[in-house]
Amino acid sequence: MSEGNRQIESVAVIGGGVAGLAAAQALSDSGYKVRLIERRPYVGGRASSYEHPGIGEIIDNCQHLLFGCCTNLIDLYRRIGALDKLHWFDAITMIEPGGRRTVLSPSALPAPWHASPGFLKAHAFSLADKIAIARGLNTFITGIPEDTKENFYHWLIRHKQTQAAIKRFWEPVLFAALNEELDKTSVHYAAKVCRELFLRSPEAGRMAIPSVPLSDLYGHALQSLKMRGADINLRASVTRIAQDDQTQQWAIETEAERFISDAVIFAVPFEAMARLLPTLPAAPGKDALTAHVSQFSHAPIAAIHLWFDREITDLEHASMLDTTIQWLFNKSKLQPQRHGQKGHYIEVVISVLRSVIPMQRQELIDLAVRELALFFPTVREAKLLKGAVTKEVRATFSVPPGIDKIRPTAQSPWPNIFLAGDWTATGWPATMEGAARSGFLAAEALSNAAGRPEKFLQPDLPPSGLMRLFT
Ligand SMILES: Cc1cc2nc3c(=O)[nH]c(=O)nc-3n(C[C@H](O)[C@H](O)[C@H](O)COP(=O)(O)OP(=O)(O)OC[C@H]3O[C@@H](n4cnc5c(N)ncnc54)[C@H](O)[C@@H]3O)c2cc1C
């Protein structure tokens, strides 16, 4: 691995998702000449919105959530001036068929027990479930287990979790956070999610939902980058990277042009990286990287977007128990720009379940309406004005046991080429926070190679209460 030529001024960032935007923003803020190259006509990558042709509405590819523990994503929003586009919640509502609600919110007790009173009062769990969940969560207070070959479902059985605790607590939480079946999930990552959301501090577990469509949110990054003199190439797909024989700089080729840059940051998903790797020159470590990239796998997410002629619930969001639909987001309430518009817009999300992906659009809309009626009787009288379905087959990379062995660091086998993307070695699962971290880590690696080391990665939130004893 080379140290680089220590004369880096220009940087090509390939990929305008959260990872690429974080890298581009950090380096632009530090005075590098950045060119961002994105295949699509908009930025945001897997966290974006667009006008759906069938219904004439701007919709997110899927609702995206973040939490207080997402310190790097929040720092990216600060850098791009989008912090005020987040709607923060102190409570999460779980709802059962029939409409009974459980509201989980932090109490005044010190961490790690701040969430305990909410759990104790929860209608959704029996006493046996509560004891099992508390016993399970408590094992993560002192730290997160190392990644072993054990999967999280096996761990839950070994820790004597009830079936209801698995169905109503562990699955909803981890499906949303890790988007994978529990028997394909690493104990290490499951523990990390639980520790951040329920144990570290009340602040770390606070949930936020963007109050604007995702492309508006990440559109702030485009404005901010342009203000700093960055070049932005949208609708430009990189097809090949080669080293310029004379200058030893990198030549980046898109379908339309070819340009030269001192350094390159790849911020593309692993499957796009797999397509670009063969175009790069031979180097020690290339074969190992290629082999590792080929071992990643995906999991899907589907979202169903429904416009009713009336309000079907006062809730802004809810985790829906015991049904195929898992989360509800009341977009008419969450996005102020929709206030007063015709129809009440509800988005429901189904994570992980591969069986829903082959279902037809109308079949999924019917399923969502049928299941919503189990929670909200108004749905039976309401008229559905229109509906749309978004399916992301390659939504997230899976985190099976042993995944960390194949996640590459920001250093690539080539001089002045760096890797970013949620799938790289950040210690985080496939999330916007993981992507933001990867972008900052790649920017740090580049600044080291340039001989001007800088720190962009934000520290984790400090633990509070008694959790300070277990850092
Ligand atoms: C349906 C869904 C729901 C999700 N929900 C959440 C959530 O609630 N919370 C959360 O934190 N995370 C969520 N995620 C995960 C999150 O969106 C991703 O982890 C994150 O956005 C990944 O960012 P990235 O920059 O690493 O990759 P991407 O977003 O995939 O960005 C890579 C970019 O590279 C571009 N590209 C690819 N190849 C080329 C090329 N050859 N030339 C130029 N450009 C190229 C792509 O067009 C893309 O814009 C969800 C994801 C999906 C799909």
Ligand as a Chemical Component Dictionary entry (heavy atoms), coordinates in Angstrom:
data_LIG
# 
_chem_comp.id                   LIG 
_chem_comp.type                 NON-POLYMER 
_chem_comp.pdbx_formal_charge   0 
_chem_comp.three_letter_code    LIG 
# 
loop_
_chem_comp_atom.comp_id 
_chem_comp_atom.atom_id 
_chem_comp_atom.alt_atom_id 
_chem_comp_atom.type_symbol 
_chem_comp_atom.charge 
_chem_comp_atom.model_Cartn_x 
_chem_comp_atom.model_Cartn_y 
_chem_comp_atom.model_Cartn_z 
_chem_comp_atom.pdbx_ordinal 
LIG C1  C1  C 0 -35.259 1.416 1.202   1  
LIG C2  C2  C 0 -34.145 1.820 2.110   2  
LIG C3  C3  C 0 -34.406 2.207 3.426   3  
LIG C4  C4  C 0 -33.355 2.579 4.261   4  
LIG N1  N1  N 0 -33.624 3.041 5.526   5  
LIG C5  C5  C 0 -32.619 3.571 6.252   6  
LIG C6  C6  C 0 -32.885 4.247 7.469   7  
LIG O1  O1  O 0 -34.036 4.360 7.914   8  
LIG N2  N2  N 0 -31.833 4.773 8.146   9  
LIG C7  C7  C 0 -30.558 4.689 7.694   10 
LIG O2  O2  O 0 -29.650 5.231 8.348   11 
LIG N3  N3  N 0 -30.269 4.042 6.546   12 
LIG C8  C8  C 0 -31.258 3.495 5.820   13 
LIG N4  N4  N 0 -30.985 2.879 4.631   14 
LIG C9  C9  C 0 -29.582 2.655 4.254   15 
LIG C10 C10 C 0 -28.947 3.912 3.691   16 
LIG O3  O3  O 0 -29.770 4.497 2.701   17 
LIG C11 C11 C 0 -27.605 3.544 3.073   18 
LIG O4  O4  O 0 -26.832 2.809 3.996   19 
LIG C12 C12 C 0 -26.793 4.762 2.663   20 
LIG O5  O5  O 0 -27.603 5.732 2.041   21 
LIG C13 C13 C 0 -25.674 4.309 1.749   22 
LIG O6  O6  O 0 -24.952 5.427 1.293   23 
LIG P1  P1  P 0 -23.682 5.229 0.360   24 
LIG O7  O7  O 0 -23.242 6.591 -0.015  25 
LIG O8  O8  O 0 -22.729 4.320 1.003   26 
LIG O9  O9  O 0 -24.214 4.445 -0.929  27 
LIG P2  P2  P 0 -25.300 4.877 -2.008  28 
LIG O10 O10 O 0 -26.383 5.639 -1.365  29 
LIG O11 O11 O 0 -25.670 3.645 -2.744  30 
LIG O12 O12 O 0 -24.519 5.888 -2.952  31 
LIG C14 C14 C 0 -23.680 5.454 -3.977  32 
LIG C15 C15 C 0 -23.865 6.364 -5.154  33 
LIG O13 O13 O 0 -22.935 5.988 -6.174  34 
LIG C16 C16 C 0 -23.566 6.146 -7.426  35 
LIG N5  N5  N 0 -22.828 5.330 -8.397  36 
LIG C17 C17 C 0 -22.768 3.982 -8.472  37 
LIG N6  N6  N 0 -21.951 3.613 -9.481  38 
LIG C18 C18 C 0 -21.487 4.744 -10.050 39 
LIG C19 C19 C 0 -20.606 5.021 -11.133 40 
LIG N7  N7  N 0 -20.033 4.037 -11.833 41 
LIG N8  N8  N 0 -20.354 6.321 -11.452 42 
LIG C20 C20 C 0 -20.929 7.336 -10.748 43 
LIG N9  N9  N 0 -21.773 7.128 -9.702  44 
LIG C21 C21 C 0 -22.039 5.849 -9.358  45 
LIG C22 C22 C 0 -24.991 5.683 -7.170  46 
LIG O14 O14 O 0 -25.881 6.189 -8.157  47 
LIG C23 C23 C 0 -25.248 6.267 -5.783  48 
LIG O15 O15 O 0 -25.826 7.548 -5.833  49 
LIG C24 C24 C 0 -32.017 2.504 3.789   50 
LIG C25 C25 C 0 -31.760 2.124 2.477   51 
LIG C26 C26 C 0 -32.802 1.807 1.647   52 
LIG C27 C27 C 0 -32.510 1.460 0.208   53 
# 
loop_
_chem_comp_bond.comp_id 
_chem_comp_bond.atom_id_1 
_chem_comp_bond.atom_id_2 
_chem_comp_bond.value_order 
_chem_comp_bond.pdbx_ordinal 
LIG C1  C2  SING 1  
LIG C2  C3  SING 2  
LIG C2  C26 DOUB 3  
LIG C3  C4  DOUB 4  
LIG C4  N1  SING 5  
LIG C4  C24 SING 6  
LIG N1  C5  DOUB 7  
LIG C5  C6  SING 8  
LIG C5  C8  SING 9  
LIG C6  O1  DOUB 10 
LIG C6  N2  SING 11 
LIG N2  C7  SING 12 
LIG C7  O2  DOUB 13 
LIG C7  N3  SING 14 
LIG N3  C8  DOUB 15 
LIG C8  N4  SING 16 
LIG N4  C9  SING 17 
LIG N4  C24 SING 18 
LIG C9  C10 SING 19 
LIG C10 O3  SING 20 
LIG C10 C11 SING 21 
LIG C11 O4  SING 22 
LIG C11 C12 SING 23 
LIG C12 O5  SING 24 
LIG C12 C13 SING 25 
LIG C13 O6  SING 26 
LIG O6  P1  SING 27 
LIG P1  O7  DOUB 28 
LIG P1  O8  SING 29 
LIG P1  O9  SING 30 
LIG O9  P2  SING 31 
LIG P2  O10 DOUB 32 
LIG P2  O11 SING 33 
LIG P2  O12 SING 34 
LIG O12 C14 SING 35 
LIG C14 C15 SING 36 
LIG C15 O13 SING 37 
LIG C15 C23 SING 38 
LIG O13 C16 SING 39 
LIG C16 N5  SING 40 
LIG C16 C22 SING 41 
LIG N5  C17 SING 42 
LIG N5  C21 SING 43 
LIG C17 N6  DOUB 44 
LIG N6  C18 SING 45 
LIG C18 C19 SING 46 
LIG C18 C21 DOUB 47 
LIG C19 N7  SING 48 
LIG C19 N8  DOUB 49 
LIG N8  C20 SING 50 
LIG C20 N9  DOUB 51 
LIG N9  C21 SING 52 
LIG C22 O14 SING 53 
LIG C22 C23 SING 54 
LIG C23 O15 SING 55 
LIG C24 C25 DOUB 56 
LIG C25 C26 SING 57 
LIG C26 C27 SING 58 
# 
